[in-house]
Amino acid sequence: MSAGRVPHAERFHELDLLRGVAALWVVAFHYLREYHVLYGDPNAGFPHFPDGIGGVKLFFLISGFVIFMTLERSATGREFVVSRVSRLYPAYWTAVLITFTVGYLWPLPDQTGYSLSQLAVNLSMLQAYFYVPAVDGAYWSLAVELSFYVVMLALFELGLLKHIRIVSFIWIALDVTIMLFRQHHIDIVPYRLGMLLSVPYANLFVAGIAFYDVRRRGWNRGAVLILAASLAAQAAIAGVGDAGLVALFFLAFALALSGRLTVFCRSPLLWLGTISYSLYLTHQMLGYRVIMSLKSLGVSHLTASAIATVGALALASLITLLVERPAQRALRRLLLKRRPKAVEAAQPAVEKIRS
């Protein structure tokens, strides 16, 4: 078997590993650097800690891989929609309600003015499209994810996934063109259309798709060209330094596909990957509230951050076990009842790689 080719039924544990790394990165950034920027001295803490957007970009790369895989294995567009809704919304609704309640009763300095209308719009996950402030700052990336899902679903319904390489190059070109004009303060597309096209992160999603192609068929010229175009786009959009960071992500994916990261696939890191979505949803504003409360009692920032991290991990674990997984299984069972037997029989293999 050539490098990168593996049976579809084999679980790709390295995805959980990379999710765990991305989640820890974002949490550490918010607690050790961003907290000071928002509520204290920007030069305190760890001012040179890598920007948390790096962890989010890694999440986008993973999403490209997972979403194309999910669509390829979906019998209908409806099945894909149910898969995504059951995966995203139960945990999200729980996180929004908890964060809103805490922010309403014990607000941080920038959480004043919460309203029921803001809550209602946030529950849709579409607040960015309606210019409504998010209940939690971390939710900004969810609109980017949803936009990517919508475009991919449209490609699926139009039968264009078989031409994904051509689509990928066009998408990257649009991404770069729109961003180069924006750098000169010229908007050539409306804001919402740009968001729908996942600008300026489309090249990362496309790269994830290319890595799925490598996993499925092994290294090939088309995938390599798409990855090179994605990296060039990152340099044009965000600079050579940022492109270097994305290149490291590509290297991590390449090592994962070759099996060289298997040694790191141990229970603690895989567990972090499992709870990464709920952790991302709940860690920021709730963690800030814990840190600020503890610091008012004289606790050092590092100790308060450590306690907030433990609390965030515990809450994320509870939401994953008690909300996300049960709701996901229940909704997918409802779908299975209406699917053809051939599709139902194939489902166990599909579920081996958790989306």
C-alpha positions as CSV (number, residue, x, y, z in Angstrom):
1,M,0.0,0.0,0.0
2,S,1.5,3.3,-1.0
3,A,1.9,6.2,1.4
4,G,-1.3,8.0,2.0
5,R,-3.6,5.2,0.9
6,V,-5.6,3.6,3.7
7,P,-8.8,1.7,3.9
8,H,-11.8,4.0,4.3
9,A,-13.1,2.1,7.3
10,E,-9.9,2.8,9.3
11,R,-10.3,5.6,11.9
12,F,-7.9,8.5,11.3
13,H,-6.9,9.2,14.9
14,E,-4.4,11.9,13.8
15,L,-7.4,14.2,13.1
16,D,-8.3,14.1,16.8
17,L,-4.6,14.7,17.6
18,L,-4.5,17.8,15.4
19,R,-7.9,19.0,16.8
20,G,-6.5,18.7,20.3
21,V,-3.4,20.7,19.4
22,A,-5.5,23.4,17.8
23,A,-7.9,23.7,20.7
24,L,-5.2,23.9,23.3
25,W,-3.4,26.6,21.2
26,V,-6.6,28.8,21.1
27,V,-7.2,28.3,24.9
28,A,-3.6,29.2,25.8
29,F,-3.7,32.3,23.5
30,H,-6.9,33.6,25.1
31,Y,-5.8,33.0,28.7
32,L,-2.1,33.9,28.5
33,R,-2.2,36.8,26.0
34,E,-5.6,38.1,24.9
35,Y,-7.0,38.4,28.4
36,H,-4.3,41.0,29.2
37,V,-5.0,42.9,25.9
38,L,-8.7,43.1,26.7
39,Y,-8.7,43.7,30.5
40,G,-5.2,44.6,31.6
41,D,-1.7,45.5,30.4
42,P,-1.1,44.3,26.8
43,N,2.6,43.9,27.8
44,A,1.8,41.6,30.7
45,G,1.5,37.8,30.6
46,F,3.0,36.3,27.4
47,P,2.7,39.1,24.8
48,H,4.6,37.1,22.2
49,F,2.5,34.0,22.5
50,P,1.5,32.9,18.9
51,D,-1.8,34.4,17.8
52,G,-4.8,32.1,18.4
53,I,-5.9,32.6,14.8
54,G,-3.3,30.0,13.9
55,G,-5.2,27.3,15.8
56,V,-8.4,28.4,14.0
57,K,-6.7,28.1,10.7
58,L,-5.6,24.6,11.6
59,F,-9.3,23.9,12.4
60,F,-10.3,25.2,8.9
61,L,-7.7,22.9,7.3
62,I,-9.2,19.9,9.2
63,S,-12.7,21.0,8.2
64,G,-11.8,20.9,4.5
65,F,-10.7,17.3,4.9
66,V,-13.7,16.2,7.0
67,I,-16.4,17.9,5.0
68,F,-15.3,16.6,1.6
69,M,-15.0,13.1,3.1
70,T,-18.5,13.5,4.6
71,L,-20.1,14.6,1.4
72,E,-18.4,11.9,-0.6
73,R,-20.0,9.3,1.7
74,S,-23.4,11.0,1.9
75,A,-26.2,9.5,-0.1
76,T,-28.1,12.8,-0.3
77,G,-27.8,16.4,0.5
78,R,-30.3,16.0,3.3
79,E,-28.1,13.4,4.9
80,F,-25.2,15.8,4.9
81,V,-27.3,18.6,6.4
82,V,-28.5,16.3,9.2
83,S,-25.0,15.2,9.8
84,R,-23.8,18.8,10.2
85,V,-26.8,20.1,12.2
86,S,-26.5,17.1,14.6
87,R,-22.8,17.7,15.0
88,L,-22.8,21.5,15.4
89,Y,-26.0,22.8,16.9
90,P,-26.8,20.9,20.1
91,A,-23.4,21.7,21.7
92,Y,-23.6,25.2,20.3
93,W,-27.0,25.9,21.7
94,T,-25.9,24.7,25.1
95,A,-22.7,26.8,25.0
96,V,-24.7,29.9,23.9
97,L,-27.3,29.5,26.7
98,I,-24.6,29.0,29.4
99,T,-22.4,31.9,28.2
100,F,-25.4,34.3,27.8
101,T,-26.6,33.4,31.3
102,V,-23.2,34.0,32.9
103,G,-22.6,37.1,30.8
104,Y,-26.0,38.5,31.8
105,L,-25.7,37.8,35.5
106,W,-22.0,38.4,36.0
107,P,-20.9,40.4,32.9
108,L,-17.4,41.2,32.0
109,P,-16.6,44.8,31.1
110,D,-17.3,44.2,27.4
111,Q,-20.4,42.0,28.0
112,T,-22.9,44.8,28.9
113,G,-26.1,45.1,27.0
114,Y,-26.9,41.5,26.4
115,S,-30.5,41.2,25.1
116,L,-33.0,38.4,24.3
117,S,-33.0,39.5,20.6
118,Q,-29.2,39.1,20.5
119,L,-29.6,35.6,22.1
120,A,-32.2,34.6,19.5
121,V,-30.1,35.6,16.6
122,N,-27.0,33.9,18.1
123,L,-28.9,30.6,18.5
124,S,-29.1,30.5,14.7
125,M,-25.3,30.7,14.4
126,L,-25.9,33.4,11.7
127,Q,-25.3,36.5,13.7
128,A,-22.4,37.6,11.6
129,Y,-24.7,37.7,8.5
130,F,-27.1,40.0,10.5
131,Y,-24.3,42.2,12.0
132,V,-25.4,41.1,15.5
133,P,-22.6,40.9,18.1
134,A,-21.7,37.3,19.1
135,V,-22.4,36.2,22.6
136,D,-18.8,35.0,22.8
137,G,-15.9,36.3,20.7
138,A,-14.8,32.8,19.7
139,Y,-18.0,32.3,17.7
140,W,-16.8,34.4,14.8
141,S,-15.3,31.3,13.0
142,L,-18.6,29.5,13.0
143,A,-20.0,31.7,10.3
144,V,-16.9,30.9,8.2
145,E,-17.5,27.2,8.7
146,L,-21.2,27.4,7.9
147,S,-20.5,29.3,4.7
148,F,-18.0,26.6,3.6
149,Y,-20.6,23.9,4.3
150,V,-23.2,25.8,2.2
151,V,-20.9,26.1,-0.8
152,M,-19.8,22.5,-0.6
153,L,-23.5,21.3,-0.3
154,A,-24.3,23.4,-3.4
155,L,-21.4,21.8,-5.3
156,F,-22.6,18.4,-4.2
157,E,-26.2,19.0,-5.4
158,L,-24.9,20.4,-8.7
159,G,-22.7,17.3,-9.3
160,L,-19.6,19.4,-9.3
161,L,-17.6,17.5,-6.6
162,K,-16.2,15.3,-9.4
163,H,-14.6,18.5,-10.7
164,I,-13.3,19.6,-7.3
165,R,-9.8,20.3,-8.6
166,I,-11.0,22.8,-11.1
167,V,-13.3,24.3,-8.5
168,S,-10.5,24.5,-6.0
169,F,-8.2,26.5,-8.3
170,I,-11.1,28.9,-9.2
171,W,-12.0,29.3,-5.5
172,I,-8.4,30.1,-4.5
173,A,-8.1,32.6,-7.4
174,L,-11.4,34.3,-6.2
175,D,-10.1,34.3,-2.6
176,V,-6.8,36.0,-3.5
177,T,-8.4,38.5,-5.9
178,I,-11.0,39.6,-3.4
179,M,-8.4,40.0,-0.7
180,L,-5.9,41.9,-2.9
181,F,-8.6,44.4,-3.7
182,R,-9.6,44.7,0.0
183,Q,-6.0,45.5,0.8
184,H,-6.5,48.6,-1.3
185,H,-9.9,49.3,0.4
186,I,-11.9,48.2,-2.6
187,D,-14.7,45.7,-2.1
188,I,-15.5,44.0,-5.4
189,V,-18.1,41.8,-3.8
190,P,-20.6,42.5,-1.0
191,Y,-19.6,41.6,2.5
192,R,-22.1,38.7,2.8
193,L,-21.1,37.2,-0.5
194,G,-17.4,37.4,0.5
195,M,-18.4,35.6,3.8
196,L,-20.3,33.0,1.8
197,L,-17.1,32.3,-0.2
198,S,-15.2,31.9,3.1
199,V,-12.9,34.8,2.2
200,P,-10.0,35.0,3.3
201,Y,-9.8,31.3,4.4
202,A,-11.0,29.4,1.4
203,N,-7.5,28.3,0.5
204,L,-7.3,26.5,3.8
205,F,-10.5,24.6,3.3
206,V,-9.4,23.7,-0.2
207,A,-6.0,22.5,1.1
208,G,-7.9,20.2,3.5
209,I,-9.8,18.8,0.5
210,A,-6.5,18.1,-1.3
211,F,-5.1,16.3,1.8
212,Y,-8.2,14.1,1.8
213,D,-7.5,13.3,-1.9
214,V,-4.0,12.3,-0.8
215,R,-5.4,10.0,1.9
216,R,-7.8,8.4,-0.6
217,R,-5.5,8.0,-3.6
218,G,-2.0,8.7,-2.5
219,W,0.2,11.6,-3.5
220,N,-0.6,12.9,-7.0
221,R,0.2,15.9,-9.1
222,G,-3.2,17.5,-8.8
223,A,-3.2,17.5,-5.0
224,V,0.4,18.9,-4.9
225,L,-0.5,21.7,-7.3
226,I,-3.6,22.6,-5.2
227,L,-1.5,22.7,-2.0
228,A,1.1,24.8,-3.7
229,A,-1.6,27.2,-4.9
230,S,-3.1,27.3,-1.4
231,L,0.3,28.2,0.1
232,A,1.0,30.9,-2.5
233,A,-2.5,32.3,-1.8
234,Q,-1.7,32.4,2.0
235,A,1.5,34.4,1.2
236,A,-0.4,36.8,-1.0
237,I,-3.2,37.3,1.6
238,A,-1.4,37.3,4.9
239,G,2.4,37.5,4.2
240,V,5.3,35.1,3.9
241,G,5.5,34.6,7.7
242,D,1.9,33.4,7.9
243,A,2.4,31.2,4.9
244,G,5.3,29.6,6.7
245,L,3.0,28.7,9.6
246,V,0.5,27.2,7.2
247,A,3.4,25.3,5.6
248,L,4.0,23.7,9.0
249,F,0.4,22.7,9.2
250,F,0.8,21.1,5.7
251,L,3.9,19.2,7.1
252,A,1.9,18.0,10.1
253,F,-0.8,16.7,7.7
254,A,1.7,15.0,5.5
255,L,3.3,13.3,8.5
256,A,-0.1,12.3,9.7
257,L,-1.0,10.7,6.4
258,S,2.3,8.9,6.3
259,G,1.6,7.4,9.8
260,R,4.5,9.2,11.5
261,L,2.3,10.9,14.0
262,T,0.7,7.7,15.2
263,V,3.1,7.6,18.2
264,F,1.5,10.7,19.5
265,C,-2.0,9.4,19.3
266,R,-2.4,8.7,23.0
267,S,-5.6,8.9,25.1
268,P,-5.1,12.4,26.6
269,L,-4.5,14.1,23.3
270,L,-7.2,12.1,21.5
271,W,-9.6,13.1,24.3
272,L,-8.7,16.7,23.7
273,G,-9.6,16.2,20.1
274,T,-12.9,14.6,21.0
275,I,-13.9,17.6,23.2
276,S,-12.3,20.2,21.0
277,Y,-15.5,21.6,19.6
278,S,-17.2,22.1,23.0
279,L,-14.0,23.4,24.4
280,Y,-13.7,26.0,21.7
281,L,-17.3,27.1,22.2
282,T,-17.1,27.5,26.0
283,H,-13.6,28.4,27.0
284,Q,-13.2,32.1,26.1
285,M,-15.7,34.3,27.9
286,L,-16.5,31.8,30.7
287,G,-12.7,31.4,31.2
288,Y,-12.2,35.1,31.3
289,R,-15.0,35.4,34.0
290,V,-13.2,32.7,36.1
291,I,-9.8,34.4,35.7
292,M,-11.1,37.9,36.6
293,S,-13.0,36.6,39.6
294,L,-10.0,34.7,40.9
295,K,-7.6,37.6,40.3
296,S,-9.9,39.9,42.3
297,L,-9.3,37.5,45.3
298,G,-5.6,37.9,44.9
299,V,-4.9,34.7,42.9
300,S,-2.0,35.1,40.4
301,H,-2.8,35.2,36.7
302,L,-1.1,31.9,35.9
303,T,-2.8,30.0,38.7
304,A,-6.2,31.5,37.7
305,S,-5.5,30.5,34.1
306,A,-4.7,27.0,35.2
307,I,-7.9,26.7,37.2
308,A,-9.9,28.2,34.3
309,T,-8.3,25.6,31.9
310,V,-9.3,22.7,34.2
311,G,-12.8,24.1,34.4
312,A,-13.1,24.6,30.7
313,L,-11.9,21.0,30.0
314,A,-14.4,19.7,32.6
315,L,-17.3,21.7,31.1
316,A,-16.4,20.7,27.5
317,S,-16.2,17.0,28.6
318,L,-19.7,17.2,30.1
319,I,-21.2,18.9,27.1
320,T,-19.6,16.4,24.8
321,L,-20.8,13.4,26.7
322,L,-24.2,14.6,27.9
323,V,-25.3,16.8,24.9
324,E,-23.2,16.6,21.8
325,R,-22.9,12.8,21.4
326,P,-26.4,11.7,22.5
327,A,-28.1,14.4,20.3
328,Q,-25.9,13.5,17.4
329,R,-26.8,9.8,17.6
330,A,-30.5,10.5,18.1
331,L,-30.7,12.8,15.0
332,R,-28.7,10.4,12.8
333,R,-30.9,7.4,13.9
334,L,-33.9,9.4,12.7
335,L,-32.3,9.8,9.3
336,L,-31.2,6.1,9.1
337,K,-34.9,5.0,9.4
338,R,-35.6,6.6,6.0
339,R,-32.5,5.6,4.1
340,P,-32.1,2.8,1.6
341,K,-30.7,-0.4,3.2
342,A,-27.6,-0.3,1.1
343,V,-26.7,3.1,2.5
344,E,-27.6,2.0,6.0
345,A,-25.3,-1.0,5.7
346,A,-22.4,1.3,4.7
347,Q,-22.9,3.6,7.7
348,P,-20.7,1.8,10.3
349,A,-17.6,2.3,8.0
350,V,-18.5,5.9,7.5
351,E,-18.7,6.5,11.3
352,K,-15.2,5.2,11.8
353,I,-13.9,8.6,11.1
354,R,-15.8,11.0,13.4
355,S,-16.7,14.2,11.5
